[in-house]
Amino acid sequence: SCCISLHFYFMQTFNFDFRQLHWAEYVEHYCMGTKKYALKEEMSGLPAAWKHLNNLRNICYGFNTILVVLIWCIFIARSQKARNMWYFVVSLCYKLLSYFRASSTMRY
C-alpha cells in the first residue's frame, strides 16, 4: 500500500512515460550537454562541425550512388534478363510520364 502510493507519487512528480519523450530532441540535448559539460568543449565551433558533417554525408551519398551505378552497369552488361528488366522499367516510366503530361494539358 505504501509502496504503491509512493510509486504513484513518483510517477506524477517525475514523468517517466517514455512514450511522451521526443527522442530526437532528447538525444540532441544529451549530446550538446555532453559536449559542453563533460568534454568542456566550446560551442562556438558547432556551425563548422555541422558543415563538416554535412560535407562528409554528401561525399558518402555520392560515393554510394557511384558505386551502385557501377555495379548496376556491370550487372546489366552481363545479364540479358537484367537488361530487359531495365528497359521495361525505363519504358514504363516514360509511358507514365507522357500519359500524365498529356492528361495535364487536357481541358475539361
Secondary structure, DSSP 8 states (H G I E B T S, - for coil): -HHHHHHHHHHHHS---GGG--HHHHHHHHHHHIIIIIS---STTHHHHHHHHHHHHHHHHHHHHHHHHHHHHHHHHH-HHHHHHHHHHHHHHHHHHHHHHHHHH---
